[in-house]
């Protein structure tokens, strides 16, 4: 083993350590009960419709699940003057963004983060129903200092 091999191993170990540190939970889970229920409703919709339905069909199925569980929500909530529409605002605290496309892109994360910032909500769930296995993504509102990265001015 030469010095170059040693440097590579140390570098790889540092990357693994950094990844482990960033994946550590930093506090309590935000809205654990209701987000668990919403995730279950999404799984039910995915199981019912499969992975090749349209976003509107998934939205209709999710709406049935919310009504059946008597969970308050607003569907197609208009975000200020931005002209964008959130798929669901649930219990006036969780944003649910549904997608039915091959891949979730960076722009989808940024769009969802902008919704969180604009409405000052703590949690969004981004769900892509096109995946074979449903994997809801929890997106947490970033700190106010980072607002500008997403094109939203900080509310003071």
C-alpha positions in Angstrom: 0.0 0.0 0.0 1.5 3.3 -1.0 0.8 6.8 0.3 -1.7 7.5 -2.4 -3.8 4.5 -1.4 -3.7 5.7 2.2 -4.9 9.1 1.2 -7.8 7.6 -0.8 -8.9 5.5 2.1 -8.8 8.5 4.5 -10.7 10.6 2.1 -13.4 7.8 1.7 -13.6 7.5 5.5 -14.1 11.3 5.8 -16.9 11.2 3.2 -18.7 8.4 5.0 -18.3 10.2 8.3 -19.7 13.4 6.9 -22.6 11.6 5.4 -23.4 9.9 8.7 -23.2 13.2 10.5 -25.6 14.9 8.1 -28.1 12.1 8.3 -28.3 12.2 12.1 -31.7 13.4 13.4 -31.4 17.0 14.7 -34.5 17.0 16.9 -38.0 15.9 17.1 -39.9 14.7 14.1 -42.3 17.4 13.0 -46.0 16.4 13.2 -45.3 12.7 13.5 -48.9 11.5 13.9 -50.6 13.4 11.1 -47.7 12.9 8.7 -47.8 9.2 9.4 -51.6 9.2 8.5 -51.0 11.2 5.4 -48.3 8.8 4.3 -50.7 5.9 4.8 -53.3 7.6 2.7 -50.7 8.1 -0.1 -49.8 4.4 0.1 -53.5 3.5 -0.1 -53.8 5.7 -3.2 -50.7 4.1 -4.8 -51.9 0.6 -4.0 -55.4 1.4 -5.4 -54.3 3.2 -8.7 -50.9 1.7 -9.4 -48.0 3.8 -10.6 -49.3 5.0 -14.0 -52.3 7.2 -13.1 -52.4 10.9 -13.5 -51.8 13.4 -10.7 -55.4 14.4 -10.6 -56.5 10.8 -10.1 -54.0 10.4 -7.1 -55.3 13.7 -5.8 -58.9 12.5 -5.9 -58.0 9.2 -4.1 -56.0 11.2 -1.5 -59.0 13.5 -1.0 -61.3 10.5 -0.4 -58.8 9.2 2.3 -58.7 12.6 4.0 -62.5 12.9 4.0 -62.8 9.4 5.3 -60.5 10.2 8.2 -62.2 13.6 8.8 -58.9 15.4 8.3 -59.3 19.1 7.4 -57.6 20.1 4.2 -57.6 22.6 1.3 -57.1 21.2 -2.1 -55.4 23.2 -4.9 -54.4 26.0 -2.5 -53.3 29.1 -4.4 -50.0 30.5 -3.1 -50.3 34.3 -2.9 -49.6 36.1 -6.1 -47.0 33.6 -7.3 -49.7 31.9 -9.4 -48.6 28.5 -8.1 -51.0 26.0 -6.6 -50.2 23.6 -3.8 -51.9 20.2 -4.2 -53.0 19.9 -0.6 -52.6 22.0 2.6 -53.5 19.6 5.4 -54.6 20.8 8.8 -53.3 24.2 7.9 -49.8 23.0 8.7 -48.5 20.3 6.2 -48.1 20.8 2.5 -48.6 17.7 0.3 -47.2 18.0 -3.2 -48.0 15.0 -5.4 -46.1 14.2 -8.6 -46.6 11.5 -11.3 -43.4 11.7 -13.3 -40.3 9.5 -13.9 -38.0 11.5 -11.7 -38.2 14.1 -8.9 -35.9 16.9 -9.9 -34.0 19.5 -7.9 -36.6 22.1 -9.1 -39.3 20.1 -7.4 -37.5 20.4 -4.1 -36.9 24.1 -4.7 -40.6 24.6 -5.6 -41.7 22.8 -2.4 -39.2 24.8 -0.3 -40.6 28.1 -1.8 -44.1 27.0 -0.8 -42.9 26.3 2.8 -41.1 29.7 2.9 -44.0 31.7 1.4 -46.6 30.1 3.7 -44.3 29.9 6.7 -45.0 26.1 7.2 -42.6 23.7 8.8 -43.2 20.5 6.8 -44.0 19.4 3.3 -44.4 15.9 1.9 -43.3 15.4 -1.7 -44.6 12.2 -3.1 -43.9 10.8 -6.6 -46.5 8.1 -7.5 -44.6 7.0 -10.6 -42.1 5.1 -8.5 -42.6 1.3 -8.2 -42.2 1.7 -4.4 -43.7 4.8 -2.9 -41.1 6.9 -1.0 -42.6 10.1 0.5 -40.0 12.7 1.0 -40.2 14.9 4.1 -39.0 18.5 3.3 -38.5 20.8 6.3 -38.5 24.6 6.1 -35.0 25.9 5.9 -33.6 28.6 8.1 -34.6 32.2 7.3 -31.0 33.1 6.4 -31.2 30.7 3.5 -34.5 32.0 2.0 -32.9 33.9 -0.8 -31.5 30.7 -2.4 -35.0 29.7 -3.2 -36.2 33.1 -4.5 -38.2 34.0 -1.4 -37.6 37.0 0.8 -37.4 36.3 4.5 -40.5 37.4 6.5 -39.4 39.4 9.5 
